[in-house]
């Protein structure tokens, strides 16, 4: 018997659409179920976490994960990617510069370990890391079958140099924001952030989703357009941009 979203600890947001808040860094992973397809949004912080997400997504969808979208190349969102063998992987154009190459991988590993990931788990995940095959430079529509289409949009750089959001049309529309939006803490701006363009990225996010969409942050509870707009104004004031 197939388990429900709630029984597996996932939050159902719309028909065939939900998300899971992962332990440790309160990172969100999303799932969109199509006809014989399943799109996962972000892969978790380790191979073990990725394997758990793959098993739960397969239980919910009734078939394997066929597509994986990475919202940005930070360790807590990407280090589980190798657990999804056979999936078509998507990321913002240029993301491979962060996920491929010895120096880039050493930086990713150091960030993971510095934030508390077990050294062995970090080594294992970084060694197995596979960069996305598909690079989104503007917008990319995925046809998941059964009348379900999903829009991938490159709206960065902002929180990172390679920010991708996922819009799922429906009633309600659902927008997976990655760490462009954070609810459980103040938005984080690391060395790869481009603060001067962050407010504009949130403007684009709001244009895509509209007033009635559900906005799913990279960390924290689901929010509405008003929350995103307030966070946009706070970031603009924080970084001295309009």
Backbone as JSON, one array per atom type, in Angstrom:
{
  "sequence": "XXXXXXXXXXXXXXXXXXXXXXXXXXXXXXXXXXXXXXXXXXXXXXXXXXXXXXXXXXXXXXXXXXXXXXXXXXXXXXXXXXXXXXXXXXXXXXXXXXXXXXXXXXXXXXXXXXXXXXXXXXXXXXXXXXXXXXXXXXXXXXXXXXXXXXXXXXXXXXXXXXXXXXXXXXXXXXXXXXXXXXXXXXXXXXXXXXXXXXXXXXXXXXXXXXXXXXXXXXXXXXXXXXXXXXXXXXXXXXXXXX",
  "N": [[0.85, -1.2, 0.0], [0.61, 2.18, -0.89], [2.21, 4.82, 0.8], [1.09, 7.89, 2.32], [1.69, 11.44, 1.69], [1.83, 12.77, 4.15], [2.31, 10.67, 5.95], [4.89, 10.0, 5.29], [6.21, 12.19, 6.15], [6.19, 14.43, 4.53], [5.06, 17.57, 3.18], [2.12, 18.21, 1.63], [1.37, 20.3, -1.04], [-0.11, 20.92, -3.3], [-2.05, 19.21, -5.82], [-0.22, 16.39, -6.47], [2.12, 17.7, -5.81], [4.63, 18.56, -3.52], [6.63, 19.01, -0.53], [9.62, 18.47, 1.47], [11.04, 19.05, 4.61], [14.27, 18.92, 5.57], [16.31, 17.38, 8.13], [18.89, 18.85, 10.22], [20.03, 21.16, 8.54], [17.64, 22.31, 7.97], [16.81, 22.27, 5.33], [14.95, 22.53, 2.31], [13.43, 20.14, 0.18], [11.8, 19.59, -2.89], [9.0, 18.01, -4.62], [7.55, 17.07, -7.66], [5.03, 15.42, -9.24], [4.52, 13.76, -12.24], [3.12, 12.2, -15.21], [4.17, 9.14, -15.17], [6.57, 10.24, -14.58], [8.81, 12.07, -12.41], [9.79, 14.93, -10.78], [12.38, 16.01, -8.81], [13.32, 18.56, -6.56], [16.21, 19.83, -5.64], [18.73, 17.98, -3.83], [19.54, 17.2, -1.29], [22.0, 16.85, 1.41], [23.93, 14.87, 1.43], [25.03, 11.62, 0.26], [23.61, 9.63, 1.58], [21.37, 11.01, 2.49], [20.33, 11.79, 0.03], [19.69, 9.24, -1.01], [17.68, 8.49, 0.73], [15.74, 10.45, 0.12], [15.26, 9.8, -2.56], [14.07, 7.24, -2.29], [11.75, 7.88, -0.83], [10.49, 9.7, -2.56], [10.03, 8.02, -4.73], [8.21, 6.26, -3.59], [6.03, 7.99, -3.19], [5.49, 8.9, -5.78], [5.16, 6.59, -7.25], [6.88, 5.65, -9.09], [10.25, 5.89, -10.42], [12.49, 8.68, -9.75], [12.75, 10.92, -12.31], [13.67, 13.38, -13.14], [15.78, 16.01, -11.98], [16.19, 19.04, -10.39], [18.45, 21.57, -9.56], [18.55, 24.14, -7.29], [20.59, 25.85, -6.56], [24.21, 25.9, -6.11], [25.02, 25.04, -3.4], [26.25, 23.12, -0.63], [24.3, 21.8, 1.0], [22.19, 21.47, -0.67], [22.99, 20.05, -2.9], [24.74, 17.82, -2.56], [23.67, 15.28, -2.48], [23.25, 14.44, -5.06], [24.36, 12.33, -6.62], [22.95, 10.12, -5.88], [20.85, 9.85, -7.55], [20.93, 8.3, -9.96], [20.55, 8.09, -13.45], [18.61, 10.04, -13.63], [17.57, 13.06, -15.29], [19.43, 15.9, -14.95], [19.22, 19.28, -13.96], [20.42, 22.65, -13.95], [21.27, 26.09, -13.23], [22.88, 27.92, -15.83], [26.4, 27.66, -15.92], [26.7, 26.49, -13.45], [28.22, 24.22, -13.39], [30.82, 25.06, -13.07], [31.14, 25.28, -10.4], [30.59, 22.8, -9.4], [32.29, 21.05, -10.6], [35.68, 20.09, -11.31], [38.79, 20.14, -9.59], [39.59, 22.15, -7.67], [37.21, 23.56, -7.24], [35.6, 21.55, -6.16], [36.98, 20.96, -3.83], [36.54, 23.32, -2.4], [33.77, 23.16, -2.07], [33.59, 20.85, -0.5], [34.99, 21.72, 1.8], [33.29, 23.72, 2.7], [31.04, 22.2, 3.35], [32.04, 20.49, 5.42], [32.91, 22.43, 7.21], [30.49, 23.44, 8.01], [29.48, 21.41, 9.49], [28.97, 18.86, 8.37], [29.63, 15.4, 8.38], [32.97, 14.32, 7.88], [33.66, 12.02, 6.38], [31.26, 11.52, 5.03], [31.09, 13.84, 3.53], [33.38, 13.62, 1.89], [32.73, 11.3, 0.42], [30.41, 12.1, -0.96], [31.29, 14.32, -2.48], [33.26, 13.14, -4.09], [31.66, 11.56, -5.7], [30.1, 13.33, -7.06], [28.05, 14.6, -9.65], [27.91, 16.88, -12.22], [25.19, 18.98, -13.46], [23.52, 17.96, -16.46], [21.94, 19.51, -18.07], [21.74, 22.91, -18.79], [20.35, 25.86, -17.72], [19.7, 28.88, -19.16], [17.88, 30.92, -19.49], [14.68, 30.54, -19.53], [13.15, 27.35, -19.12], [10.97, 24.94, -20.16], [9.65, 22.09, -18.76], [8.11, 19.16, -19.77], [6.15, 17.08, -18.08], [4.31, 15.2, -18.61], [0.88, 14.02, -18.84], [-0.42, 16.43, -19.0], [0.95, 18.1, -17.33], [3.17, 20.69, -16.91], [6.26, 22.21, -16.09], [8.03, 25.09, -15.15], [11.37, 26.03, -15.37], [13.43, 28.57, -14.23], [16.08, 30.76, -14.68], [17.08, 33.06, -12.53], [19.1, 34.39, -11.33], [22.38, 36.0, -11.1], [22.24, 36.0, -7.47], [21.45, 35.12, -4.5], [23.32, 33.15, -4.86], [25.83, 32.54, -7.37], [24.46, 31.19, -9.27], [21.43, 30.86, -9.53], [18.39, 29.12, -9.58], [14.92, 28.85, -10.11], [11.79, 27.13, -9.61], [8.74, 26.89, -11.12], [5.52, 25.73, -10.62], [2.71, 25.39, -12.32], [-0.81, 25.64, -11.5], [-3.5, 25.13, -9.18], [-3.26, 25.89, -6.04], [-0.67, 27.92, -7.69], [2.73, 26.94, -7.36], [5.86, 27.96, -6.2], [9.13, 27.07, -6.12], [11.75, 28.35, -4.43], [14.43, 28.07, -3.77], [17.31, 29.28, -1.98], [16.9, 31.96, -2.39], [14.82, 32.95, -1.03], [14.29, 32.87, 2.42], [12.81, 31.59, 5.34], [13.12, 30.65, 7.95], [15.23, 31.93, 9.05], [17.5, 34.75, 8.77], [18.15, 35.73, 5.39], [21.03, 34.33, 3.86], [24.16, 35.56, 2.81], [26.8, 34.58, 1.18], [30.23, 34.27, 0.04], [29.85, 33.92, -2.66], [27.59, 35.29, -3.3], [25.58, 37.81, -4.95], [24.75, 40.59, -3.98], [23.8, 43.04, -5.02], [22.09, 42.37, -7.04], [20.13, 40.86, -5.96], [17.54, 41.9, -4.97], [16.31, 42.43, -7.48], [16.15, 39.85, -8.51], [14.22, 38.76, -6.81], [12.07, 40.35, -7.54], [11.64, 39.33, -10.09], [10.96, 36.74, -9.38], [8.49, 37.18, -8.09], [7.04, 38.19, -10.24], [6.84, 35.88, -11.77], [5.38, 34.1, -10.12], [3.18, 35.53, -9.04], [0.46, 37.02, -7.12], [-1.03, 35.11, -5.72], [0.32, 32.75, -5.42], [1.96, 29.94, -3.79], [4.92, 30.25, -2.07], [7.89, 28.59, -1.77], [10.41, 28.49, 0.45], [14.03, 28.03, 0.57], [14.72, 27.33, 3.11], [12.7, 26.83, 5.86], [9.21, 27.71, 6.61], [6.44, 27.55, 4.28], [5.6, 30.46, 2.4], [3.87, 33.57, 1.54], [3.21, 35.93, -1.18], [3.39, 38.46, -0.04], [5.23, 38.12, 2.06], [7.56, 37.53, 0.59], [7.87, 39.95, -0.74], [8.33, 41.71, 1.4], [10.74, 40.66, 2.35], [12.32, 41.18, 0.16], [12.43, 44.01, 0.26], [13.76, 44.34, 2.69], [16.24, 43.19, 2.1], [17.1, 44.91, 0.08], [17.43, 47.27, 1.56], [19.35, 46.41, 3.37], [21.57, 45.91, 1.76], [21.88, 48.26, 0.43], [20.68, 48.83, -2.08], [18.32, 49.42, -4.77]],
  "CA": [[0.0, 0.0, 0.0], [1.4, 3.4, -0.97], [2.09, 5.72, 1.94], [0.68, 9.25, 1.98], [2.69, 12.48, 1.91], [1.94, 13.05, 5.58], [2.91, 9.51, 6.62], [6.33, 10.03, 5.02], [6.78, 13.42, 6.68], [6.2, 15.46, 3.51], [3.95, 18.52, 3.19], [1.46, 18.28, 0.32], [1.07, 21.7, -1.34], [-1.11, 20.91, -4.36], [-2.16, 17.86, -6.37], [1.03, 15.9, -7.01], [3.21, 18.63, -5.5], [4.88, 18.65, -2.1], [8.03, 19.28, -0.13], [10.09, 17.87, 2.71], [12.06, 19.83, 5.33], [15.27, 17.95, 6.0], [16.95, 17.69, 9.4], [20.25, 19.38, 10.14], [20.07, 22.57, 8.08], [16.26, 22.7, 7.64], [16.8, 22.5, 3.89], [13.76, 22.03, 1.65], [13.44, 19.42, -1.09], [10.46, 19.55, -3.47], [8.67, 16.91, -5.52], [6.43, 17.29, -8.58], [4.74, 14.13, -9.86], [3.87, 13.79, -13.53], [2.63, 10.92, -15.69], [5.35, 8.3, -15.38], [7.74, 11.07, -14.32], [8.86, 12.74, -11.11], [10.83, 15.95, -10.68], [12.81, 16.38, -7.47], [13.97, 19.86, -6.53], [17.33, 19.75, -4.71], [19.07, 16.57, -3.63], [20.01, 16.9, 0.04], [23.36, 17.23, 1.78], [24.84, 13.72, 1.43], [24.51, 10.49, -0.5], [22.61, 8.93, 2.4], [20.15, 11.81, 2.46], [19.81, 11.65, -1.32], [19.08, 7.92, -1.15], [16.4, 8.53, 1.47], [14.8, 11.25, -0.68], [14.91, 9.01, -3.74], [13.14, 6.18, -1.89], [10.46, 8.47, -0.46], [9.88, 10.25, -3.77], [9.54, 6.9, -5.52], [7.01, 5.78, -2.91], [4.95, 8.95, -3.42], [5.18, 9.02, -7.21], [4.85, 5.29, -7.81], [7.92, 5.34, -10.07], [11.52, 6.51, -10.05], [12.73, 10.1, -10.04], [13.25, 11.03, -13.69], [14.26, 14.7, -13.34], [16.28, 16.64, -10.77], [16.57, 20.44, -10.59], [19.25, 22.11, -8.46], [18.26, 25.57, -7.22], [21.87, 26.57, -6.48], [25.25, 24.9, -5.84], [25.52, 24.95, -2.04], [26.4, 21.71, -0.28], [23.11, 21.21, 1.58], [21.21, 21.28, -1.73], [23.5, 19.32, -4.07], [25.66, 16.71, -2.34], [23.0, 14.0, -2.66], [22.87, 14.29, -6.46], [24.79, 11.05, -7.19], [21.98, 9.09, -5.51], [19.77, 9.85, -8.53], [21.45, 7.78, -11.23], [19.56, 7.97, -14.51], [17.75, 11.22, -13.7], [18.03, 14.21, -16.05], [19.75, 16.91, -13.94], [19.17, 20.64, -14.48], [20.92, 23.71, -13.09], [21.52, 27.35, -13.92], [24.09, 27.89, -16.64], [27.59, 27.99, -15.15], [26.76, 25.77, -12.18], [29.26, 23.2, -13.47], [32.09, 25.62, -12.61], [31.18, 25.11, -8.95], [30.44, 21.39, -9.05], [33.26, 20.25, -11.33], [37.04, 20.6, -11.16], [39.36, 19.8, -8.27], [39.57, 23.27, -6.74], [35.82, 23.84, -6.91], [35.1, 20.5, -5.28], [37.62, 21.13, -2.53], [35.83, 24.4, -1.72], [32.46, 22.64, -1.69], [33.83, 19.94, 0.62], [35.38, 22.51, 2.96], [32.08, 24.39, 3.18], [30.19, 21.19, 3.99], [32.64, 20.07, 6.69], [32.9, 23.6, 8.09], [29.13, 23.62, 8.53], [29.1, 20.3, 10.36], [28.77, 17.56, 7.74], [30.66, 14.41, 8.67], [34.04, 14.37, 6.88], [33.57, 10.87, 5.48], [30.09, 11.72, 4.17], [31.43, 14.9, 2.58], [34.32, 13.06, 0.9], [32.01, 10.36, -0.43], [29.48, 12.83, -1.83], [32.04, 15.15, -3.42], [33.9, 12.25, -5.04], [30.65, 11.0, -6.61], [29.28, 14.42, -7.58], [27.85, 14.67, -11.1], [27.34, 18.18, -12.59], [24.0, 18.88, -14.3], [23.67, 17.8, -17.9], [21.16, 20.55, -18.74], [22.06, 24.22, -18.23], [19.26, 26.78, -18.01], [20.2, 30.26, -19.26], [16.72, 31.8, -19.38], [13.59, 29.72, -19.03], [13.1, 26.02, -19.72], [9.74, 24.26, -19.8], [9.71, 20.63, -18.7], [6.83, 18.47, -19.93], [6.18, 15.89, -17.23], [3.26, 14.29, -19.03], [-0.43, 14.14, -18.2], [-0.82, 17.83, -18.98], [1.72, 18.85, -16.33], [4.41, 21.33, -17.33], [6.94, 22.94, -15.03], [8.96, 26.09, -15.7], [12.62, 26.32, -14.69], [13.83, 29.93, -14.6], [17.35, 31.27, -14.16], [16.78, 34.43, -12.1], [20.28, 34.93, -10.65], [22.91, 35.68, -9.77], [21.68, 36.73, -6.34], [21.94, 34.41, -3.32], [24.54, 32.52, -5.35], [26.09, 32.94, -8.76], [23.71, 30.33, -10.19], [20.14, 30.63, -8.88], [17.32, 28.59, -10.41], [13.65, 28.65, -9.41], [10.9, 26.18, -10.28], [7.34, 27.29, -11.05], [4.6, 24.64, -10.93], [1.36, 25.93, -12.51], [-1.89, 24.87, -10.91], [-4.34, 25.87, -8.25], [-2.51, 27.12, -6.32], [0.66, 27.81, -8.26], [3.77, 26.73, -6.34], [7.17, 28.4, -6.65], [10.26, 26.64, -5.29], [12.6, 29.54, -4.51], [15.79, 27.91, -3.3], [17.65, 30.19, -0.88], [16.54, 33.34, -2.68], [13.9, 33.27, 0.07], [14.44, 32.05, 3.62], [11.82, 31.94, 6.35], [13.52, 30.24, 9.3], [16.36, 32.76, 9.47], [17.83, 35.82, 7.84], [18.81, 35.25, 4.17], [22.48, 34.3, 3.98], [24.92, 36.03, 1.66], [28.18, 34.13, 1.26], [31.2, 34.89, -0.87], [29.4, 33.82, -4.05], [26.36, 36.06, -3.48], [25.65, 39.07, -5.69], [23.68, 41.32, -3.3], [23.25, 44.13, -5.82], [21.08, 41.85, -7.96], [19.18, 40.03, -5.23], [16.17, 42.43, -5.05], [15.77, 42.24, -8.83], [15.81, 38.43, -8.64], [12.95, 38.56, -6.12], [11.05, 40.95, -8.4], [11.38, 38.35, -11.14], [10.26, 35.64, -8.72], [7.11, 37.61, -7.87], [6.41, 38.25, -11.56], [6.56, 34.51, -12.2], [4.38, 33.43, -9.3], [1.99, 36.32, -8.82], [0.02, 37.3, -5.75], [-1.73, 34.01, -5.06], [1.14, 31.54, -5.4], [2.68, 29.52, -2.59], [6.37, 30.39, -2.27], [8.56, 27.6, -0.92], [11.79, 28.91, 0.68], [15.04, 26.98, 0.72], [14.74, 26.97, 4.52], [11.59, 27.4, 6.6], [7.82, 27.45, 6.25], [5.91, 28.12, 3.04], [5.21, 31.85, 2.59], [3.08, 34.17, 0.48], [3.87, 37.0, -1.94], [3.68, 39.56, 0.87], [6.48, 37.81, 2.75], [8.66, 37.69, -0.37], [8.03, 41.39, -1.0], [8.97, 42.31, 2.57], [12.13, 40.24, 2.38], [12.97, 41.94, -0.91], [12.7, 45.36, 0.75], [14.78, 44.22, 3.74], [17.52, 42.95, 1.43], [17.46, 46.15, -0.6], [17.92, 48.19, 2.58], [20.56, 45.81, 3.96], [22.71, 46.0, 0.84], [21.95, 49.59, -0.14], [20.29, 48.85, -3.49], [16.89, 49.69, -4.95]],
  "C": [[0.88, 1.24, 0.0], [1.15, 4.29, 0.23], [1.72, 7.12, 1.46], [1.84, 10.22, 2.21], [2.92, 12.67, 3.41], [2.62, 11.9, 6.33], [4.43, 9.46, 6.41], [7.0, 11.31, 5.53], [6.92, 14.53, 5.66], [4.96, 16.33, 3.65], [3.37, 18.59, 1.78], [0.99, 19.71, 0.09], [-0.03, 21.85, -2.37], [-1.16, 19.48, -4.88], [-0.83, 17.45, -7.01], [2.24, 16.77, -6.74], [3.39, 18.7, -3.99], [6.33, 18.94, -1.81], [8.31, 18.64, 1.21], [11.13, 18.81, 3.31], [13.03, 18.85, 5.98], [15.89, 18.35, 7.33], [18.34, 18.27, 9.18], [20.26, 20.85, 9.8], [18.69, 23.08, 7.67], [16.13, 23.04, 6.15], [15.57, 21.85, 3.27], [14.1, 21.27, 0.37], [12.0, 19.35, -1.59], [10.27, 18.36, -4.38], [7.45, 17.3, -6.34], [6.23, 15.99, -9.34], [4.0, 14.34, -11.17], [3.34, 12.41, -13.9], [3.82, 10.05, -16.07], [6.65, 9.04, -15.14], [7.67, 11.61, -12.9], [10.05, 13.67, -11.1], [11.12, 16.21, -9.21], [13.55, 17.71, -7.55], [14.92, 19.88, -5.34], [17.47, 18.33, -4.13], [19.55, 16.22, -2.23], [21.51, 17.09, 0.2], [24.36, 16.09, 1.79], [24.23, 12.62, 0.57], [23.44, 9.74, 0.29], [21.29, 9.69, 2.39], [19.51, 11.75, 1.07], [19.11, 10.33, -1.53], [17.75, 7.86, -0.42], [15.35, 9.3, 0.68], [14.34, 10.48, -1.91], [13.88, 7.95, -3.39], [11.77, 6.76, -1.55], [9.75, 9.05, -1.67], [9.31, 9.13, -4.64], [8.27, 6.32, -4.91], [5.82, 6.69, -3.22], [4.52, 8.99, -4.88], [4.72, 7.69, -7.82], [5.82, 4.87, -8.91], [9.16, 6.13, -9.7], [11.54, 8.01, -10.34], [13.39, 10.2, -11.41], [13.97, 12.34, -13.95], [14.68, 15.26, -11.97], [16.72, 18.06, -11.11], [17.31, 20.94, -9.35], [19.06, 23.62, -8.42], [19.53, 26.42, -7.12], [22.93, 25.59, -5.94], [25.84, 24.94, -4.44], [25.36, 23.52, -1.53], [25.11, 21.07, 0.21], [22.01, 20.96, 0.55], [21.68, 20.33, -2.83], [24.28, 18.04, -3.77], [25.0, 15.33, -2.41], [22.76, 13.64, -4.11], [23.25, 12.93, -7.04], [23.86, 9.91, -6.82], [20.89, 8.94, -6.56], [20.28, 9.43, -9.91], [20.32, 7.62, -12.23], [18.63, 9.16, -14.63], [18.39, 12.29, -14.59], [18.2, 15.37, -15.07], [19.87, 18.28, -14.59], [19.74, 21.61, -13.45], [21.09, 24.97, -13.91], [22.83, 27.27, -14.68], [25.28, 28.37, -15.81], [27.74, 27.23, -13.86], [27.86, 24.71, -12.19], [30.62, 23.73, -13.04], [32.26, 25.47, -11.11], [31.2, 23.63, -8.57], [31.45, 20.49, -9.75], [34.64, 20.89, -11.2], [37.52, 20.43, -9.73], [39.23, 20.94, -7.27], [38.14, 23.57, -6.28], [35.26, 22.81, -5.94], [35.73, 20.57, -3.89], [36.93, 22.24, -1.73], [34.46, 23.93, -1.23], [32.59, 21.71, -0.48], [34.14, 20.71, 1.89], [34.16, 23.22, 3.55], [31.18, 23.41, 3.92], [30.74, 20.8, 5.36], [32.64, 21.23, 7.69], [31.54, 23.87, 8.7], [28.61, 22.41, 9.28], [28.82, 18.97, 9.71], [29.95, 16.65, 8.08], [31.68, 14.36, 7.53], [33.94, 13.22, 5.88], [32.4, 11.03, 4.52], [30.37, 12.8, 3.13], [32.36, 14.38, 1.49], [33.6, 12.16, -0.1], [31.12, 11.09, -1.44], [30.22, 13.65, -2.88], [32.72, 14.29, -4.48], [32.92, 11.75, -6.1], [29.84, 12.06, -7.34], [29.25, 14.45, -9.1], [27.23, 16.03, -11.44], [26.09, 18.0, -13.45], [24.34, 18.74, -15.78], [23.01, 18.96, -18.66], [21.36, 21.89, -18.04], [21.02, 25.24, -18.68], [19.79, 28.21, -18.01], [19.08, 31.28, -19.14], [15.6, 31.05, -18.71], [13.55, 28.41, -19.8], [11.83, 25.35, -19.22], [9.93, 22.76, -19.86], [8.3, 20.08, -18.84], [6.91, 17.16, -19.16], [5.06, 14.92, -17.55], [1.96, 14.51, -18.28], [-0.91, 15.57, -18.1], [-0.05, 18.68, -17.98], [3.02, 19.37, -16.93], [4.95, 22.16, -16.18], [7.95, 23.88, -15.67], [10.18, 26.21, -14.79], [13.09, 27.68, -15.16], [15.12, 30.3, -13.9], [17.13, 32.74, -13.82], [17.99, 35.11, -11.44], [21.19, 35.66, -11.61], [22.29, 36.55, -8.68], [22.19, 36.09, -5.05], [23.24, 33.67, -3.64], [24.78, 33.02, -6.76], [25.21, 32.21, -9.75], [22.38, 29.92, -9.56], [19.07, 30.22, -9.88], [16.07, 28.44, -9.57], [12.76, 27.76, -10.27], [9.46, 26.6, -10.03], [6.47, 26.12, -11.49], [3.2, 25.24, -11.08], [0.31, 25.04, -11.88], [-2.72, 25.76, -10.01], [-4.14, 25.28, -6.85], [-1.24, 26.84, -7.13], [1.67, 27.69, -7.11], [5.1, 27.15, -6.94], [8.22, 27.92, -5.64], [11.39, 27.64, -5.5], [14.07, 29.27, -4.25], [16.06, 28.91, -2.18], [17.54, 31.66, -1.26], [15.6, 33.86, -1.6], [14.19, 32.32, 1.22], [13.46, 32.54, 4.67], [12.3, 31.67, 7.77], [14.73, 30.99, 9.83], [16.59, 33.85, 8.45], [18.5, 35.26, 6.6], [20.33, 35.38, 4.27], [23.15, 34.73, 2.68], [26.38, 35.65, 1.84], [29.04, 34.8, 0.22], [30.76, 34.85, -2.32], [28.11, 34.58, -4.31], [26.64, 37.32, -4.3], [24.52, 39.95, -5.15], [23.04, 42.41, -4.14], [22.13, 43.67, -6.74], [20.0, 41.02, -7.27], [17.75, 40.6, -5.26], [15.54, 42.24, -6.42], [15.38, 40.78, -9.07], [14.47, 38.13, -7.95], [11.81, 39.23, -6.88], [10.65, 39.97, -9.49], [10.59, 37.16, -10.58], [8.78, 35.98, -8.54], [6.36, 37.74, -9.19], [6.0, 36.86, -12.03], [5.38, 33.92, -11.43], [3.08, 34.2, -9.13], [1.57, 36.37, -7.36], [-0.51, 36.09, -5.0], [-0.93, 32.72, -4.96], [1.6, 31.21, -3.98], [4.17, 29.58, -2.91], [7.08, 29.51, -1.25], [10.02, 28.02, -0.74], [12.74, 27.72, 0.71], [15.13, 26.48, 2.15], [13.53, 27.62, 5.18], [10.23, 27.07, 6.02], [7.45, 28.1, 4.92], [5.36, 29.52, 3.32], [4.37, 32.33, 1.42], [3.84, 35.3, -0.19], [4.22, 38.18, -1.04], [4.98, 39.36, 1.62], [7.67, 38.02, 1.83], [8.92, 39.16, -0.62], [8.71, 42.08, 0.17], [10.44, 41.92, 2.65], [12.94, 40.95, 1.3], [13.35, 43.35, -0.44], [13.78, 45.35, 1.84], [16.17, 44.01, 3.13], [18.01, 44.2, 0.72], [18.05, 47.16, 0.39], [19.25, 47.7, 3.16], [21.79, 46.03, 3.07], [22.8, 47.34, 0.11], [21.66, 49.66, -1.63], [18.8, 49.09, -3.58], [16.16, 48.47, -5.47]]
}
